[in-house]
Amino acid sequence: MGKYFGTDGFRGEANKNLTFEHAIKIGRFLGWYYGARQNKKAKIVIGKDTRRSSYMFEYALCTGLMASGADAYIMHVTTTPSVAYITRVDDFDCGIMISASHNPYYDNGIKLLNGNGEKMDEETILEVEDYIDGKLEIPVSEREEIGRTVDYVAGRNRYIGHLISMSKYSFKDVKVGLDCANGASWQIAKAVFDALGAKTYVINAEPNGYNINTDCGSTHIEHLQKYVVDNGLNVGFAFDGDADRCLCVDEKGNIVTGDHVLYIYGLYMKERGKLLNNKVVTTVMSNFGLYKALDKVGIEYDKTKVGDKYVYENMVQTGNRLGGEQSGHTIFLKYETTGDGILTALKLMEVMLAKEKPMSELAAPVVFYPQVLKNVRVKSKAEAQNDPDVQAAVAKVAEELGDTGRILVRESGTEPVIRVMVEADTEEICEKYVDSVIDVIKAKGHLA
């Protein structure tokens, strides 16, 4: 990860950690990088979520792009996966999404995508950062070389058509709840489900610039749980601010996580001979209950570091077709290059309708194990993690748990913290084993 950009873009509080000057410079660099230095006019597409500051960043990016000779195509309020899709299918040089995903309204972010709709490579990101820090000089465009903006709401409409085409079934008479988090999906999700014939019930689709993710969406799914039960709905789907993730609620009000999605759709693919390599891709934070359920149906799995970026990299390298995170980022590689909340909802609907089973029955085999996760602030993450006595304590816990649970000890990517996590049959067992490792970390003097 670079100085400004993490695994999910350049993120921070608007005009505090992430400023309009940053956005202008990002636009300036990308316009030059994809255009002037290749002696052509760059075409770059931009989308944004519903945060008040997204408009400021949109215009700042456009200013930088045009000053460097690029044409900026504006999709307006739209989802992250829609920008990734349109970047790829409409042959843009790159795509930019303005969003801080599930963060509160006062945060924002700038996500960069290459011409294939994938997260931009680290090498290019580092060059962007060098320009932000004044280590590079690039020329401004003049006269006929100056760029322009192009209204490209047609791109959003093309994406809606793409989603509708993904469904093999009519949703007629199915009662579906949608929680749009007052975010980027507020127009798109309803349009798709209405077009497919569902009886659509929508909440949190009145964005005002300040209410994105506020007590709603996938981070506050308890409201959708109640709404589904109170209104007798068949199923509900909750998205985050930029709609690249989706969590589900079954007809009984139970949460269906990203882990459940991997099981439900992975089994559906296996049964139809579509699960290449007989494998799904998880992160190390997937629940032990998912692995037990996959074992029972004979599906294998890879485990990556936390982050959909790493899930996608594994899928590209191995040819695995389905992967994701417990948080609801699910990647269907045959169709898209990024997690897509609305596509995830459509795929879950497909399994429900194909198998003629309620969501509760489809999700039932995945029984979550109790989990305890504690963060330990340390002087040096590497020294604490690699201490022989700490490693011995971890190995002892793993041996005692056997196939009844697991322990995971990992470094935080952003803080001087070691995370100790245990999943087991009871919370008391989890607490005991987590504390046993933390006691060794303390005894060896690693605490900050």
TIKE-864532 format. One line per field, with one value per residue: residue number from 1; x, y, z of N, C-alpha, C in turn. Coordinates in steps of 0.2 Angstrom, whole numbers. Each point is the difference from the previous one (the first is absolute). Example, Ala and Ser with C-alpha at 12.3 -4.5 7.8 and 13.67 -1.06 7.14 Angstrom:
pos = c(1  2)
nxx = c(66  -2)
nyy = c(-28  5)
nzz = c(39  -4)
caxx = c(-4  4)
cayy = c(6  6)
cazz = c(0  1)
cxx = c(4  -4)
cyy = c(6  5)
czz = c(0  3)
//
This chain:
pos = c(1  2  3  4  5  6  7  8  9  10  11  12  13  14  15  16  17  18  19  20  21  22  23  24  25  26  27  28  29  30  31  32  33  34  35  36  37  38  39  40  41  42  43  44  45  46  47  48  49  50  51  52  53  54  55  56  57  58  59  60  61  62  63  64  65  66  67  68  69  70  71  72  73  74  75  76  77  78  79  80  81  82  83  84  85  86  87  88  89  90  91  92  93  94  95  96  97  98  99  100  101  102  103  104  105  106  107  108  109  110  111  112  113  114  115  116  117  118  119  120  121  122  123  124  125  126  127  128  129  130  131  132  133  134  135  136  137  138  139  140  141  142  143  144  145  146  147  148  149  150  151  152  153  154  155  156  157  158  159  160  161  162  163  164  165  166  167  168  169  170  171  172  173  174  175  176  177  178  179  180  181  182  183  184  185  186  187  188  189  190  191  192  193  194  195  196  197  198  199  200  201  202  203  204  205  206  207  208  209  210  211  212  213  214  215  216  217  218  219  220  221  222  223  224  225  226  227  228  229  230  231  232  233  234  235  236  237  238  239  240  241  242  243  244  245  246  247  248  249  250  251  252  253  254  255  256  257  258  259  260  261  262  263  264  265  266  267  268  269  270  271  272  273  274  275  276  277  278  279  280  281  282  283  284  285  286  287  288  289  290  291  292  293  294  295  296  297  298  299  300  301  302  303  304  305  306  307  308  309  310  311  312  313  314  315  316  317  318  319  320  321  322  323  324  325  326  327  328  329  330  331  332  333  334  335  336  337  338  339  340  341  342  343  344  345  346  347  348  349  350  351  352  353  354  355  356  357  358  359  360  361  362  363  364  365  366  367  368  369  370  371  372  373  374  375  376  377  378  379  380  381  382  383  384  385  386  387  388  389  390  391  392  393  394  395  396  397  398  399  400  401  402  403  404  405  406  407  408  409  410  411  412  413  414  415  416  417  418  419  420  421  422  423  424  425  426  427  428  429  430  431  432  433  434  435  436  437  438  439  440  441  442  443  444  445  446  447  448)
nxx = c(4  -2  2  -4  2  -5  -3  -3  5  0  0  -4  0  -6  5  1  -2  -6  4  -3  5  -1  -7  1  5  -4  -5  4  2  -6  -2  6  -1  -6  2  2  2  -6  1  -5  -7  1  -3  -2  -2  -5  0  -5  1  -4  6  -1  5  -4  -4  2  1  -6  -1  3  -2  -6  1  2  -5  -5  3  0  -5  -2  -4  -4  -2  -6  1  2  -6  4  0  4  -3  -4  5  1  -7  -2  5  -2  -7  1  5  -2  4  -4  -2  -5  0  -5  3  -2  -4  2  5  0  -5  3  0  5  0  6  -4  5  -3  3  2  2  -1  6  1  2  5  4  3  -5  -3  6  -1  -7  3  5  -5  -4  5  -2  0  -6  2  -6  0  -2  -6  1  -4  1  5  -3  -1  -5  -6  -2  -6  1  -6  1  6  -3  -3  6  3  -5  0  6  -2  -4  4  2  -6  0  -3  -7  0  -4  -3  7  -1  3  4  1  6  -1  0  -5  2  5  -2  -1  3  6  0  -4  4  5  -2  -2  5  2  -4  5  -3  2  3  0  5  1  -5  1  6  3  5  -4  -4  5  -2  -4  2  3  -3  5  1  -7  1  0  0  4  4  -1  3  4  1  0  3  2  6  1  3  5  2  6  1  6  4  5  -3  6  -4  -2  -4  -2  -7  0  -5  5  4  2  6  0  6  6  2  -6  1  6  -3  -5  4  5  -4  -3  6  1  -6  2  6  -1  2  4  4  -7  1  -1  0  3  -1  6  -4  0  -7  3  -6  3  6  -4  -4  5  3  -6  0  6  -1  5  5  1  5  -2  4  -1  -6  -5  5  1  -6  0  5  -2  -6  4  3  -5  -4  0  -6  1  -1  2  -3  0  3  0  7  -4  5  -4  5  -5  -2  4  4  -6  0  -6  -2  -2  6  3  -4  2  6  -1  -3  5  4  -3  0  7  1  -4  5  -2  2  -4  -3  1  -1  -5  3  0  3  -1  6  0  1  7  0  7  1  7  0  5  6  1  -4  6  3  -6  -1  6  -2  5  0  -1  5  3  -2  1  5  1  -2  3  5  -1  -1  5  -5  0  5  2  6  0  7  -2  4  -1  -3  -4  0  4  -3  0  -4  -3  -1  -5  -2  -5  -1  4  -4  -2  0  -3  -4  -1  -1  -5  -3  0  -2  -5  -1  1  -4  -4  0  0  -4  -4  -4  -4)
nyy = c(-6  6  7  1  -5  -3  -6  5  3  6  -2  5  4  2  3  -6  -6  1  4  5  2  -5  1  7  -2  -3  5  5  -5  -2  7  2  -5  0  6  6  -4  -1  7  0  2  0  -6  4  -5  4  -4  1  0  0  0  5  -3  -5  5  2  -6  -1  6  -2  -6  2  5  -4  -4  5  2  -7  3  -3  -5  4  -7  4  -5  5  0  -4  -7  -2  -5  5  4  -5  -1  6  0  -6  1  6  -4  1  6  3  -2  5  -2  5  -3  0  -3  -4  4  4  4  1  -6  0  -3  -1  -4  -3  -1  -5  -1  -5  6  -1  -2  6  -1  -3  -2  0  -3  -3  -1  -2  -4  -2  0  -3  -4  1  -6  2  2  2  0  6  -1  1  6  -3  0  5  -4  -4  2  -6  2  -4  3  1  1  4  2  0  2  4  2  1  3  3  0  1  2  -6  3  -1  6  -2  4  1  0  5  0  6  -1  6  1  2  -5  -2  -5  6  2  -3  -2  5  4  -3  0  6  0  -3  5  1  -2  5  -1  6  0  5  3  4  0  3  -4  -1  -3  0  -6  6  -4  -3  -4  -2  6  1  -6  2  6  -2  -3  5  4  -4  -1  6  0  -6  2  -2  5  2  6  0  6  1  5  -4  -5  0  1  -6  1  -6  1  -6  -4  -3  4  -6  2  2  -2  3  -2  2  6  -1  -2  4  5  -2  -2  5  3  -3  1  5  -2  5  -3  4  -5  0  6  3  7  -1  4  2  5  -4  -1  -3  3  5  0  -1  5  3  -2  1  5  0  6  1  3  6  2  6  5  4  0  3  4  -3  0  6  2  -4  3  6  -1  -2  5  1  -2  -2  6  1  5  -1  6  -4  1  -1  -4  1  -4  -5  4  1  6  1  1  -3  4  3  -1  1  5  2  -1  3  5  0  0  5  4  -1  0  5  3  1  6  -1  -4  4  5  -4  -3  6  -4  7  -1  0  7  0  7  0  7  -1  6  0  -1  -6  1  1  3  3  1  2  2  -4  3  6  -2  -1  6  3  -3  2  6  0  -2  4  5  -2  -4  3  3  7  1  6  0  6  4  6  2  3  -5  3  -4  -5  -3  -2  -5  -2  -5  -1  -5  3  5  -4  -5  4  2  -6  -2  5  0  -6  1  4  -4  -5  3  1  -6  0  4  -3  0  4)
nzz = c(0  -3  -1  -5  -5  2  3  2  -3  -2  6  2  5  -3  -4  3  -1  -3  -4  -2  3  5  -1  0  5  3  -1  2  4  1  -1  3  5  0  0  3  5  -2  0  4  -2  7  0  5  3  3  6  4  7  5  2  4  3  -2  0  6  2  -3  2  5  -1  -2  5  4  -2  0  6  1  -3  6  -3  4  0  1  4  4  4  1  -1  5  0  0  4  3  -1  1  5  2  0  3  1  6  1  4  6  2  6  2  5  6  -5  6  -1  6  0  5  -1  -4  -6  -2  -4  -1  -6  -1  -6  5  3  0  7  0  -4  4  -5  -4  5  1  -6  1  4  -4  -5  4  1  -6  -1  -3  -6  -1  -7  -1  -2  -6  -1  -6  3  2  5  0  2  1  -1  5  1  -6  3  4  -6  -3  5  0  -7  2  5  -4  -4  6  1  2  6  -1  3  -4  4  -1  7  -3  6  -1  3  -2  6  -3  -4  -3  4  3  -6  0  6  1  -5  2  7  -1  -4  5  2  5  5  -2  6  0  3  3  -4  5  -4  5  -1  5  -3  -4  0  1  4  -5  -4  -3  2  -1  -1  6  -3  -5  5  4  -5  -1  7  1  -6  3  -1  -6  -1  3  -3  3  -2  -1  1  -3  4  3  6  2  5  2  0  4  -2  4  -4  -2  3  -6  2  -2  6  2  -3  3  6  0  -3  4  4  -1  0  6  2  -3  4  4  5  -4  0  0  -1  6  -1  6  6  3  -1  -5  2  5  1  -4  2  6  -2  -2  6  3  -4  2  2  -4  3  -3  4  0  0  6  -3  -3  1  5  1  -3  3  6  -1  -1  5  4  -2  7  0  6  2  6  3  6  -1  -5  0  -5  -3  -5  -1  -1  4  5  0  3  7  0  5  -6  -3  5  0  -6  2  5  -4  -4  6  3  -6  -2  6  -1  3  6  1  5  -4  -5  5  2  -5  -1  5  1  1  7  0  3  -2  2  0  -1  3  -4  3  -2  -5  -4  5  1  -6  0  5  1  6  -3  -4  5  3  -6  -1  6  -1  -6  4  5  -5  -3  -1  6  -3  0  -1  0  -1  -1  -4  4  -6  5  4  6  -3  5  -5  6  -4  4  -4  4  3  5  2  5  -4  -4  5  2  -6  -2  6  -1  -6  1  4  -5  -4  6  2  -7  2  -3  6  -3)
caxx = c(-4  4  -1  -6  -5  0  -2  -6  1  2  -6  1  -5  0  3  5  6  -1  -2  -1  7  2  -4  3  6  -2  -3  6  5  -3  -1  6  3  -4  -1  5  6  -1  -2  -7  -4  -2  -7  -1  -7  -1  -6  0  -6  -5  3  0  7  2  -1  7  5  -1  2  7  3  -1  5  7  0  0  6  5  -2  -5  -7  -3  -7  -2  -6  -4  0  0  4  7  0  -2  5  5  -3  0  7  2  -4  0  7  3  7  -1  -6  1  -6  1  -4  3  -3  -5  2  -5  0  5  6  -1  6  1  2  3  -1  4  -4  -4  -5  4  3  6  6  4  5  -4  -2  6  2  -5  2  5  -2  -4  6  4  6  0  -3  -3  -2  -8  -2  -2  -3  -5  2  -3  -6  -7  -4  -5  -6  0  -5  -2  4  -4  -6  3  1  -7  -1  5  -2  -7  2  3  -5  -3  -7  -4  -1  -7  -3  5  1  7  1  7  3  5  5  0  7  1  -5  -7  -4  2  -2  -7  -1  1  -4  -7  0  0  -7  -1  -3  6  -1  7  1  6  2  -1  6  0  7  2  -3  3  2  -2  -5  -3  5  3  4  -5  -5  -6  -6  -3  -3  -7  -5  -1  -4  -6  -4  -1  3  4  7  3  7  2  6  4  -1  2  -4  4  -1  -7  -2  -6  -4  -5  -7  -1  4  7  5  4  6  4  2  -6  -1  5  -3  -7  1  5  -4  -5  4  3  -6  -1  6  3  4  6  5  -4  3  -2  5  -2  6  1  -5  -7  -1  1  -6  0  4  -3  -6  3  3  -5  -2  5  3  7  1  6  -1  4  0  -6  0  -3  6  4  -5  0  7  0  -5  3  6  -2  -6  -6  -6  -5  4  -3  1  -5  -3  -5  3  1  2  -2  5  -2  -4  2  6  0  -7  -6  -6  -6  1  0  -7  -3  2  -4  -7  0  0  -7  -5  1  0  -7  0  1  7  2  2  7  5  1  6  6  -2  5  4  1  7  2  6  2  5  5  5  6  5  2  -4  4  3  -5  -3  6  3  -1  -4  -6  -2  -1  -6  -5  1  -3  -7  -2  0  -6  -7  0  -5  -6  1  6  3  3  3  3  2  -5  3  0  2  5  -5  0  -7  -1  -7  -1  -6  -1  -7  -4  4  5  6  3  4  6  6  3  4  6  5  1  4  7  2  1  6  6  2  -2  -5  2)
cayy = c(6  6  5  2  -5  -6  -5  2  7  6  2  4  5  5  6  0  -5  0  7  2  1  -7  -2  3  -3  -7  1  2  -5  -5  2  0  -6  -4  4  4  -4  -5  4  -1  2  -5  -1  -3  0  1  0  3  -2  5  4  7  2  -4  5  4  -5  -1  6  1  -5  2  6  -3  -4  5  4  -4  -2  -5  1  -4  -2  0  -4  3  -5  -7  -4  -2  -6  3  3  -6  -3  5  1  -6  -2  6  1  6  -1  -2  3  3  0  4  -3  -3  -7  0  5  5  5  5  -3  -2  -3  0  -7  0  -6  0  0  -6  0  -3  5  2  -4  3  4  6  4  4  6  5  2  4  6  4  3  5  -3  0  6  -2  6  1  0  7  0  -5  -6  0  -5  2  -5  -3  -3  -7  -3  -6  -6  -3  -3  -6  -4  -3  -6  -6  -3  -3  -5  -5  -5  -5  -1  6  0  2  -2  -1  6  1  6  3  6  3  3  7  0  -1  -5  2  -1  -6  -6  0  -1  -7  -5  1  -2  -7  -2  0  4  3  4  4  4  4  2  7  3  8  2  -1  -6  -6  -5  2  -5  -3  -4  -7  0  0  -4  -2  3  -5  -6  2  2  -6  -4  4  1  -6  0  -6  1  7  1  6  2  6  6  0  -6  -6  -6  -2  -5  -2  -2  -5  1  0  5  -2  3  -5  4  -2  -7  -4  1  -4  -7  -1  0  -5  -6  1  -1  -7  -4  1  -1  7  2  -2  -2  -2  4  7  4  4  3  -3  2  -4  -4  -7  -3  -1  -5  -6  -1  -1  -7  -5  -1  -2  6  2  7  4  6  6  5  4  5  -3  1  -6  -5  1  -2  -7  -3  1  -5  -7  -2  -1  5  3  2  6  1  0  6  1  1  -6  1  -5  2  -1  6  6  0  3  -1  4  -2  -1  -7  -6  -1  -4  -7  -4  -1  -6  -7  -1  -2  -6  -5  1  -1  7  2  -3  -7  0  2  -4  -4  4  2  4  -1  6  3  6  3  5  4  1  6  -3  5  -2  -6  -5  -3  -4  -6  -5  -2  -7  -2  1  -5  -7  1  -1  -7  -4  1  -3  -8  -2  1  -5  1  2  7  2  6  5  6  4  7  5  3  8  2  -5  -5  -7  -3  -7  -3  -8  -3  -7  -2  4  6  -1  -3  5  5  -3  -1  6  3  -4  3  7  0  -1  6  4  -3  1  8  3  5  7)
cazz = c(0  -1  5  0  -2  4  -5  -3  -2  5  4  6  1  -6  1  6  -2  -7  -2  -7  -3  -2  -5  -6  -2  -3  -7  -4  -1  -4  -6  -4  0  -5  -6  -3  -1  -6  -6  -2  5  4  2  7  3  7  3  7  4  1  5  -2  -3  -6  -5  0  -3  -7  -4  1  -4  -7  -2  -1  -6  -6  -1  -3  -6  -1  0  6  -1  7  1  5  5  -2  5  -2  -5  -6  -3  -2  -5  -6  -2  -4  -6  -5  -2  3  2  7  3  7  4  5  5  6  2  6  5  0  -6  0  -3  -7  -3  -8  -2  -7  -4  -7  -5  0  5  6  4  -4  3  6  -3  -2  6  3  -4  2  7  -1  -2  6  5  -3  -2  -7  -3  -6  -3  -1  -7  -3  -7  -1  4  7  0  2  4  -4  5  -2  4  -5  2  6  -2  -3  6  2  -5  1  6  -2  -4  4  3  -4  2  2  8  1  6  6  4  2  3  -2  4  -5  4  -3  -3  -7  -3  1  -6  -4  3  -1  -7  -2  3  -3  -7  0  2  7  4  3  6  0  6  0  -7  0  2  1  0  7  3  -3  5  7  3  -5  -5  2  7  5  -3  4  -3  -5  3  3  -6  -3  4  1  -6  -3  -6  -1  1  -1  -2  2  -4  3  -3  -7  -3  -2  4  2  5  -1  6  -3  1  7  3  1  -5  -5  -1  -6  0  -2  -7  -3  0  -4  -7  -1  -1  -6  -5  0  -2  -8  -3  -2  5  -3  5  6  6  1  3  6  3  6  5  0  6  0  -1  -7  -2  1  -5  -7  0  0  -7  -4  -3  3  1  1  5  -1  5  0  -6  -7  -5  1  -2  -7  -2  0  -5  -7  0  0  -4  4  -2  5  6  3  7  5  0  -5  -7  -4  -7  -5  -5  -7  -2  2  3  7  4  -3  4  -3  -3  6  2  -6  0  6  -2  -5  3  3  -5  -3  5  3  7  3  1  6  -1  -3  4  6  2  3  7  3  7  4  -2  4  -3  4  -2  4  -3  1  -2  -7  -2  -3  6  4  -4  -2  7  1  5  -3  -5  3  3  -5  -2  6  0  -6  1  5  -3  -5  -5  3  0  -3  3  -5  3  -5  2  -4  -5  1  7  3  3  -2  1  2  -1  0  -1  3  2  4  1  5  -3  -4  4  3  -5  -1  6  1  -4  2  6  -2  -3  5  4  -3  0  -7  0  -2)
cxx = c(4  -1  -7  -6  1  -3  -7  0  2  -6  2  -6  1  3  4  6  0  -3  -2  6  3  -4  3  6  -1  -2  6  4  -4  -1  6  3  -4  -1  7  6  0  -3  -7  -4  -3  -8  -1  -7  0  -7  0  -6  -3  3  0  7  1  -1  7  5  -1  2  7  4  -1  4  7  1  0  6  6  -3  -5  -7  -3  -7  -3  -7  -5  0  -1  4  7  0  -3  5  5  -2  1  7  2  -3  0  7  3  8  0  -6  2  -7  2  -5  4  -4  -5  2  -6  1  6  7  -1  6  0  3  2  0  4  -5  -4  -5  3  3  7  6  4  5  -3  -2  6  2  -5  2  6  -2  -3  6  5  7  1  -3  -4  -3  -8  -1  -3  -4  -5  2  -4  -6  -7  -3  -6  -5  0  -5  -2  4  -3  -6  2  1  -6  -2  4  -3  -7  2  3  -5  -3  -7  -3  -1  -8  -3  4  0  7  1  7  1  5  5  0  6  -1  -6  -7  -5  0  -3  -8  -2  1  -5  -7  0  0  -7  -1  -5  5  -2  7  0  7  3  -2  6  0  7  3  -2  2  3  -2  -6  -4  5  3  4  -5  -6  -5  -6  -3  -3  -7  -5  -2  -6  -7  -4  -1  4  4  7  2  7  2  7  4  0  1  -3  5  0  -8  0  -8  -4  -5  -7  -2  3  7  5  4  6  3  2  -6  0  5  -2  -5  2  5  -3  -4  5  3  -5  -1  6  3  5  7  5  -3  2  -3  6  -3  6  0  -5  -7  0  1  -6  -1  4  -2  -5  3  3  -5  -3  6  3  6  0  7  -1  5  1  -7  0  -2  5  4  -5  0  7  0  -4  3  6  -2  -5  -6  -5  -4  5  -3  2  -6  -4  -5  3  0  1  -2  5  -2  -4  3  7  1  -6  -5  -6  -6  0  -1  -7  -4  2  -3  -7  0  0  -6  -5  1  -1  -7  1  1  7  2  2  6  6  1  6  6  -2  7  3  0  7  1  6  2  6  5  5  7  6  2  -5  4  3  -5  -2  5  3  -1  -5  -8  -3  -1  -7  -6  0  -4  -8  -3  0  -6  -6  -1  -5  -6  0  6  3  3  3  3  1  -6  4  1  2  5  -4  1  -7  1  -7  -1  -7  -1  -7  -4  5  5  6  4  4  6  6  3  4  7  6  2  5  7  3  2  7  7  1  -2  -5  3  -1)
cyy = c(6  4  2  -5  -6  -5  2  7  5  2  4  5  5  6  0  -5  -1  6  1  1  -7  -2  3  -3  -7  0  2  -5  -5  2  0  -7  -4  4  3  -4  -6  3  -2  3  -5  1  -3  1  1  -1  2  -3  6  5  7  2  -3  5  4  -4  -1  6  1  -5  2  6  -3  -4  4  4  -4  -3  -6  2  -4  -1  -1  -5  2  -5  -7  -4  -2  -5  3  3  -5  -3  4  2  -5  -1  6  3  7  -2  -2  2  2  -1  4  -3  -2  -6  1  5  6  6  5  -3  -1  -3  0  -7  1  -7  0  -1  -7  0  -3  6  2  -3  5  5  7  4  3  6  6  4  5  7  4  3  5  -3  -1  6  -2  7  1  0  7  -1  -6  -7  0  -4  3  -5  -3  -3  -8  -5  -7  -6  -3  -4  -7  -5  -3  -6  -6  -4  -4  -6  -6  -5  -5  -1  7  0  2  -3  -1  7  1  7  3  6  3  4  8  2  -1  -4  3  0  -6  -6  -1  -1  -7  -5  2  -2  -8  -3  -1  5  4  5  4  4  4  2  7  4  7  2  -1  -7  -7  -4  1  -5  -3  -4  -6  1  1  -4  -2  3  -4  -6  1  1  -7  -4  4  0  -7  -1  -7  1  8  0  7  2  5  6  0  -6  -5  -6  0  -5  -1  -2  -5  2  0  6  -1  3  -6  4  -2  -7  -5  0  -5  -7  -1  0  -4  -7  0  -1  -7  -5  0  -1  7  2  -2  -1  -3  4  7  3  4  4  -4  1  -3  -5  -7  -5  -1  -6  -7  -2  -2  -7  -5  -1  -1  6  2  8  2  5  5  5  4  5  -3  1  -7  -6  0  -3  -7  -3  1  -5  -7  -2  -2  5  3  1  6  0  -1  6  1  1  -7  1  -6  2  0  7  6  -1  3  -3  4  -2  -1  -7  -5  -1  -4  -7  -4  -1  -6  -7  -1  -3  -7  -6  0  -1  7  1  -3  -7  0  2  -5  -4  4  3  3  -2  6  2  5  2  6  3  1  5  -2  5  -2  -6  -6  -4  -4  -6  -5  -3  -8  -2  2  -5  -7  0  -1  -7  -5  0  -3  -8  -2  1  -6  2  3  8  2  7  4  6  4  7  4  3  7  2  -4  -5  -7  -2  -7  -2  -7  -1  -7  -1  5  7  0  -3  5  5  -3  -1  7  3  -4  3  7  0  -1  7  5  -2  2  7  3  6  8  4)
czz = c(0  6  1  -2  4  -5  -3  -1  5  4  6  1  -5  2  7  -2  -8  -2  -7  -4  -2  -6  -7  -2  -3  -7  -4  -2  -5  -7  -4  -1  -6  -7  -3  -1  -5  -6  -2  6  4  2  7  2  7  3  7  3  3  6  -3  -3  -6  -6  -1  -3  -7  -4  1  -4  -7  -2  -1  -6  -6  -1  -3  -7  -1  0  6  -1  7  0  6  6  -2  4  -3  -5  -7  -4  -2  -6  -7  -2  -5  -7  -5  -1  3  2  7  3  7  4  6  6  6  2  5  5  0  -5  0  -2  -8  -2  -8  -1  -8  -3  -7  -6  -1  6  7  4  -3  3  4  -4  -2  6  3  -5  1  7  -1  -3  5  4  -4  -3  -8  -3  -7  -3  0  -7  -2  -6  -1  4  7  -1  2  4  -5  5  -3  4  -4  3  6  -2  -4  6  3  -4  1  6  -1  -4  3  3  -5  1  1  7  1  6  6  3  2  3  -2  5  -4  4  -1  -4  -8  -4  0  -6  -4  3  -1  -7  -2  2  -3  -7  0  3  7  3  5  6  1  7  -1  -7  -1  2  0  0  7  3  -3  6  7  3  -5  -5  3  7  5  -3  5  -2  -5  3  2  -6  -4  3  1  -6  -4  -6  -1  1  0  -1  3  -3  4  -4  -7  -3  -3  4  1  5  -1  6  -3  3  8  4  2  -5  -4  -2  -6  1  -2  -8  -4  0  -4  -7  -2  -1  -6  -7  -1  -3  -7  -4  -3  5  -2  6  6  6  0  4  6  2  7  6  -2  6  -1  -2  -8  -2  2  -4  -7  0  -1  -7  -5  -4  3  0  1  5  -2  5  -1  -6  -6  -5  0  -3  -8  -3  -1  -6  -7  -1  -1  -5  4  -2  5  7  4  8  4  0  -6  -7  -3  -7  -4  -6  -7  -2  2  4  7  3  -3  4  -3  -4  5  2  -6  0  6  -2  -5  3  4  -5  -3  5  3  8  3  2  7  -1  -4  4  6  1  2  7  3  6  3  -1  5  -3  5  -3  5  -2  2  -3  -7  -2  -2  6  4  -4  -1  7  0  5  -2  -5  3  4  -5  -3  5  -1  -6  1  4  -3  -5  -6  3  0  -3  4  -6  3  -6  1  -4  -5  1  7  3  5  -3  2  2  -1  1  -1  3  2  4  1  6  -2  -4  5  4  -4  -2  5  1  -5  2  7  -1  -4  5  4  -4  -1  -7  0  -1  7)
//
